[in-house]
Amino acid sequence: MPHGPLLPPRSTRVVGLAVACAMALSGCSDPATVGDSEAGAGSSPSESAASASSSPSASESPSTEATPYLPVRDGVELTAQGSELEVGDSAVVAFEPRQDEVAVLDITVTRLEKTSFEESFSGWQLDAGTRKSNPYFVHATVRNVGGTDLGGRPVPLYIVDGRNTLIEASGFASTFKPCPSKALPKKFENGDRAKVCLVYLSPRNGDLTAVSFRPTEDFDPIVWTGKLQRVGADKKNKPTP
């Protein structure tokens, strides 16, 4: 019995410092290194802009904001805007989920994966437009280090493709076991932690060049780059007992 439809994401095509809309998906390729060339960064789904990025050396650690861009609790040090991180690095970020309300998350992007419809979407109802895109999974660990309950809210991460397109995570009308791509738990208060897997559809058979945190148009994005893995590669490489 076929599963329900895949809910399309919103996406933003960045041209210089302006944006327009887009979307897409397709097959599998060999593992690649993300961020070797241009790694754009973006805005919130309804806003604009991008920034080129490259990975720092492994010995470097994310710097912190001398003056926080949003008011946060004493003892909380925000990762500096414009930080260029690698997969495995953590960033402490702040944003306003509602007016006059500040949320703070400690986010670690832990793995970037490329998959295909054949591998991960068997039985799903996918329209022709969706089948012209490339599917990616982004794994991350998220911890609430602020005073705002973020229960039920989306994880504020996007991907950037090779065309400088900012792409929002996709949702599902029913359970998607390979990568749930869900919002945060219904209750997500200070100290709560969650491991998440988010699905992204890169338009026109696009790439994944970076993962971006950019809550507003004027925010200098924080980006993660790293090696792009194939879904199931670890299991395939494990020796048979």
C-alpha positions as CSV (number, residue, x, y, z in Angstrom):
1,M,0.0,0.0,0.0
2,P,1.6,3.4,-1.0
3,H,2.5,5.9,1.6
4,G,1.1,9.4,1.7
5,P,2.5,12.3,-0.2
6,L,5.9,13.9,0.5
7,L,5.2,17.5,1.5
8,P,7.3,19.9,-0.6
9,P,9.7,22.3,1.1
10,R,10.0,26.0,0.5
11,S,13.2,27.0,-1.1
12,T,15.0,30.3,-1.9
13,R,17.3,30.8,-4.9
14,V,20.0,33.3,-4.0
15,V,21.5,35.5,-6.7
16,G,24.1,37.8,-5.2
17,L,22.1,39.2,-2.3
18,A,18.6,38.7,-3.7
19,V,16.3,35.6,-3.7
20,A,13.6,33.8,-5.6
21,C,11.9,30.4,-5.3
22,A,12.6,26.8,-6.4
23,M,12.6,23.0,-5.7
24,A,13.6,19.4,-6.8
25,L,15.2,15.6,-6.4
26,S,17.0,12.5,-8.1
27,G,19.4,9.6,-7.9
28,C,22.6,8.6,-6.1
29,S,26.2,9.4,-6.8
30,D,29.6,8.7,-5.3
31,P,30.5,10.3,-2.0
32,A,31.6,13.9,-2.4
33,T,33.2,16.6,-0.3
34,V,30.8,19.4,0.5
35,G,32.1,22.9,0.5
36,D,35.1,22.4,-1.8
37,S,34.0,25.2,-4.1
38,E,31.2,27.6,-3.3
39,A,29.1,27.1,-0.2
40,G,26.3,29.6,-0.1
41,A,24.2,30.6,2.9
42,G,20.7,31.8,3.1
43,S,17.9,33.4,4.9
44,S,14.6,32.4,6.5
45,P,12.2,30.8,4.0
46,S,10.6,34.1,3.2
47,E,13.7,36.2,3.3
48,S,16.9,36.6,1.2
49,A,20.7,36.6,0.9
50,A,23.8,34.3,0.8
51,S,27.4,34.1,1.7
52,A,30.3,32.1,0.4
53,S,32.1,29.8,2.8
54,S,34.9,27.3,3.2
55,S,35.8,24.9,6.0
56,P,38.2,25.9,8.8
57,S,41.1,23.6,9.7
58,A,40.2,20.8,12.1
59,S,42.2,22.4,14.8
60,E,40.2,25.6,14.8
61,S,37.2,26.0,17.1
62,P,34.1,28.2,16.6
63,S,34.6,31.7,17.9
64,T,32.0,33.4,20.0
65,E,30.2,36.7,19.7
66,A,31.9,39.5,21.7
67,T,28.5,41.3,21.7
68,P,25.5,38.9,21.4
69,Y,23.3,39.7,18.4
70,L,20.3,38.8,20.7
71,P,19.9,39.1,24.5
72,V,20.7,35.7,26.1
73,R,21.1,34.4,29.6
74,D,24.3,35.0,31.5
75,G,26.9,32.3,30.8
76,V,25.6,31.6,27.3
77,E,28.1,32.4,24.6
78,L,26.8,32.6,21.1
79,T,28.8,31.4,18.1
80,A,29.9,34.3,16.0
81,Q,28.0,35.2,12.9
82,G,29.8,34.1,9.8
83,S,31.4,31.1,11.4
84,E,32.5,28.4,9.0
85,L,32.3,25.0,10.7
86,E,32.8,21.4,9.9
87,V,30.5,18.4,10.4
88,G,30.9,17.5,14.0
89,D,31.3,21.1,15.2
90,S,28.8,22.7,17.5
91,A,27.3,26.2,17.3
92,V,25.2,28.0,20.0
93,V,22.7,30.1,18.1
94,A,19.8,32.4,19.0
95,F,16.7,33.4,17.1
96,E,13.3,34.8,17.7
97,P,10.5,32.2,17.1
98,R,8.0,34.9,18.0
99,Q,8.2,38.7,18.5
100,D,10.0,39.6,21.8
101,E,10.9,36.0,22.4
102,V,14.5,34.7,22.2
103,A,15.3,31.0,21.8
104,V,18.9,29.6,22.1
105,L,20.0,26.2,20.7
106,D,23.2,24.3,20.8
107,I,23.3,22.6,17.4
108,T,25.8,20.0,16.2
109,V,25.6,18.8,12.6
110,T,26.8,15.2,12.8
111,R,26.4,13.7,9.3
112,L,25.5,14.6,5.7
113,E,24.0,11.9,3.5
114,K,22.9,11.6,-0.1
115,T,20.2,9.0,-1.0
116,S,17.9,8.2,-3.9
117,F,14.2,7.5,-4.4
118,E,15.0,3.9,-5.1
119,E,16.9,3.5,-1.8
120,S,14.7,5.4,0.6
121,F,11.4,6.4,-0.9
122,S,9.9,3.1,-2.1
123,G,6.1,3.1,-2.0
124,W,5.9,6.9,-1.6
125,Q,3.6,9.1,-3.8
126,L,6.0,11.4,-5.5
127,D,5.0,13.9,-8.2
128,A,7.1,14.6,-11.3
129,G,8.5,17.8,-9.9
130,T,9.8,16.0,-6.8
131,R,11.4,13.3,-8.9
132,K,13.5,15.9,-10.6
133,S,15.3,16.8,-7.4
134,N,18.1,15.2,-5.3
135,P,17.3,13.9,-1.8
136,Y,19.7,14.5,1.1
137,F,19.5,13.6,4.8
138,V,21.1,15.9,7.5
139,H,21.7,14.5,10.9
140,A,22.1,16.8,13.9
141,T,22.0,16.9,17.7
142,V,20.0,19.8,19.2
143,R,20.0,21.0,22.8
144,N,17.8,23.8,24.3
145,V,20.1,26.1,26.2
146,G,17.7,29.0,26.5
147,G,14.6,29.8,28.5
148,T,12.0,29.4,25.7
149,D,10.0,26.1,25.2
150,L,10.6,25.2,21.5
151,G,8.2,22.2,21.6
152,G,6.8,21.5,18.1
153,R,8.9,24.0,16.3
154,P,11.0,23.2,13.3
155,V,14.8,22.8,13.6
156,P,16.1,26.1,12.1
157,L,18.5,24.5,9.6
158,Y,18.6,24.8,5.8
159,I,20.8,23.4,3.0
160,V,22.4,25.4,0.3
161,D,22.9,23.9,-3.2
162,G,25.4,24.5,-6.0
163,R,23.1,27.2,-7.4
164,N,23.1,29.1,-4.1
165,T,19.6,28.0,-3.4
166,L,18.5,28.0,0.2
167,I,16.2,24.9,0.9
168,E,14.0,24.2,3.8
169,A,13.5,20.7,5.2
170,S,10.6,18.6,3.8
171,G,7.8,17.1,5.8
172,F,5.8,13.9,5.5
173,A,2.1,13.2,5.6
174,S,2.9,9.9,7.5
175,T,5.9,8.3,9.2
176,F,9.1,8.2,7.2
177,K,11.4,5.7,8.9
178,P,14.7,6.3,7.0
179,C,14.8,10.0,8.2
180,P,11.8,11.2,10.2
181,S,12.3,14.9,9.4
182,K,10.1,16.0,12.2
183,A,9.8,19.2,14.3
184,L,11.2,19.2,17.8
185,P,9.3,17.2,20.5
186,K,6.0,18.6,21.8
187,K,7.8,19.7,24.9
188,F,11.4,21.0,24.4
189,E,12.6,23.1,27.3
190,N,15.9,24.2,28.8
191,G,18.3,21.3,29.0
192,D,16.2,19.0,26.6
193,R,18.2,17.3,23.9
194,A,17.1,15.6,20.7
195,K,18.8,13.8,17.8
196,V,17.2,14.7,14.5
197,C,17.3,13.7,10.9
198,L,16.0,16.2,8.3
199,V,15.2,15.5,4.6
200,Y,16.0,18.1,2.0
201,L,15.1,18.0,-1.7
202,S,17.6,19.9,-3.9
203,P,15.9,21.4,-7.0
204,R,16.9,20.4,-10.5
205,N,19.1,17.6,-9.4
206,G,21.1,20.0,-7.3
207,D,23.9,19.5,-4.8
208,L,24.2,20.0,-1.1
209,T,27.1,22.4,-0.6
210,A,26.5,23.5,3.0
211,V,24.1,23.4,6.0
212,S,23.1,26.9,7.0
213,F,21.7,28.7,10.1
214,R,20.3,32.1,9.1
215,P,17.2,33.3,10.9
216,T,17.0,36.7,9.3
217,E,18.0,38.5,6.1
218,D,20.7,40.6,7.8
219,F,22.2,37.7,9.7
220,D,25.7,36.6,8.5
221,P,25.1,32.9,8.3
222,I,26.7,30.2,10.3
223,V,27.5,27.2,8.0
224,W,28.7,23.6,8.3
225,T,30.5,21.7,5.5
226,G,31.9,18.3,5.4
227,K,32.1,14.9,3.6
228,L,28.9,13.8,2.0
229,Q,28.2,10.1,2.8
230,R,25.9,7.6,1.0
231,V,22.9,6.3,3.0
232,G,23.7,2.9,4.4
233,A,27.5,3.1,3.6
234,D,28.5,2.3,7.1
235,K,26.3,-0.9,7.2
236,K,27.6,-2.0,3.7
237,N,31.2,-1.6,4.8
238,K,30.8,-3.6,8.1
239,P,32.3,-7.1,7.9
240,T,29.9,-10.0,8.1
241,P,30.1,-11.8,11.4
